Amino acid sequence: MNHRTEMHTESPEQLIKNIQKLMEEVEATIAKSSDGSAAAAGDKLAALQDRFSDAKTKLQGYYKVAKQRIVDGAQTADDTIRSHPYESLAIALGVGVLLGALLRRRD
């Protein structure tokens, strides 16, 4: 169940850095537009809007992939629990006992 898409080559961290850079450029353009020509600022602003739109599209793609992975994982967990109910119960009990012992030790 691998839902990776090849269209997303940037990591989420890289994408966030690119968006931060884009916002800095927008702020710089706005600051310059109060000083300089409106036509040059308009062209730069249109280019920045295109880049922002591309970044937004990539983020939506990451969200869609992440959401699908979560749904797939939940379905797999549900199927496993339903096909092996006693084993699942034993594992949950064991994890609970271990966590209880660890938490009791911390106090």
Sequence and secondary structure as in RCSB ss.txt:
>XXXX:A:sequence
MNHRTEMHTESPEQLIKNIQKLMEEVEATIAKSSDGSAAAAGDKLAALQDRFSDAKTKLQGYYKVAKQRIVDGAQ
TADDTIRSHPYESLAIALGVGVLLGALLRRRD
>XXXX:A:secstr
     TT  S HHHHHHHHHHHHHHHHHHHHHHTTS HHHHHHHHHHHHHHHHHHHHHHHHHHHHHHHHHHHHHH
HHHHHHHHSHHHHHHHHHHHHHHHHHHHHHH 
